[in-house]
Amino acid sequence: MKNATRILKRPLITEKGTDLKEKGNKVMFSVALDANKIEIKKAVEELYGVHVLDVRTMRVKGKSKRWGFRRHQRPDWKKAIVTLGKGETIEFYEGV
């Protein structure tokens, strides 16, 4: 298995992610492009000490941007939505 910190890049804290966390006990992460569901599950369990029930992944295509006459492509990235066990949570920041 790859290093868990290389698989999970960062948590995604967005409006949709907060809504998923409150209603469905799910957490979103930005993960490495070559990571599969089994590696993501083991990395979350290892780093945060929680039980993972399900992992859903999707590849997000990078946006095309213009800078003057030139076109630039932002890099593609991968998103994972992790369903946690009942009664378990992951807190990314405290006191809020």
N, C-alpha and C positions, 0 to 999 in steps of 0.2 A: 504494500500500500504506500501511496505517496504521503508526504508530510501533510497533516491535517490543516496547518496554516496556509499551505500552498493551494489546497483545494478550495477552502472558504476564503474569498477575498475580503468581503465586507458584508455587514447586514444592510438590507435595503429598508430604510425607514421612510415610508411614504404614506400618503393618506390611505391608499388601498391596502398597504401592508399593515397599518394600524387597525384598519377595519377587520382584516382577516385574523389578526391576533386577538381582537376582542370577541368576535363572533365564532370563529372556528378553531381557535387554539393553533394557528398556523403562523410561521415565521418565514420571511423572505430573505434570501442571501444572493449575492453576486458570487458566482463560482467560476473556477477555471473551465475553459472551453472543452478540455479533454477529460473532464471528470464525469464519471457515470453515477447513477443513482446509489449504487452500493457504497462507493467511496464517499459520497456526500453524506449518506446516513451514518457511516462509521465516524467521519470527521466531526459531525455535530454531536454525536454521543460522546466522543472522546473529549472535545473541547468544553462542552457545556454540561456534561453529566446528566443528560436527560434521555428518555426513551423515545425513539422516533418510530411513528406508526407508518408514515407514508412520505414519499418524496416525489414531487412532480417537477420536471425540468422543461425549460424552453430556451431556444436560441433567439436572441434579439438582434436583428440586423442593424448595423450602424447607420446613422443618418448621413445623407449626402449634404454637404454644406458648401457655400460659395464664399470665396474671399477674393474680391475683385473679379477678374476674369477666370480665375482658377477654381476648379472644383476639388474639394477634399472629401474623403470618406472617413467617418469616425469608425473605430474598430467594432467588430461584432463582439457580443458578450453573451454570457449564459446566466439565466436566472433560475433559482431553485426555490420552490415553495415546500416547506417542511412541515408536516403535521406532527405535533407532539402528543405524548400520552396524556390521558385525562389527569388534570390537576397539576401538570408541570408547565413551567413558564421559563422563558429566557428574558432577563432584564439587561438591556444594552446600556442604559443609563439610570442613575439613581436619583431620587428626590424630586421627580417631576410627576 
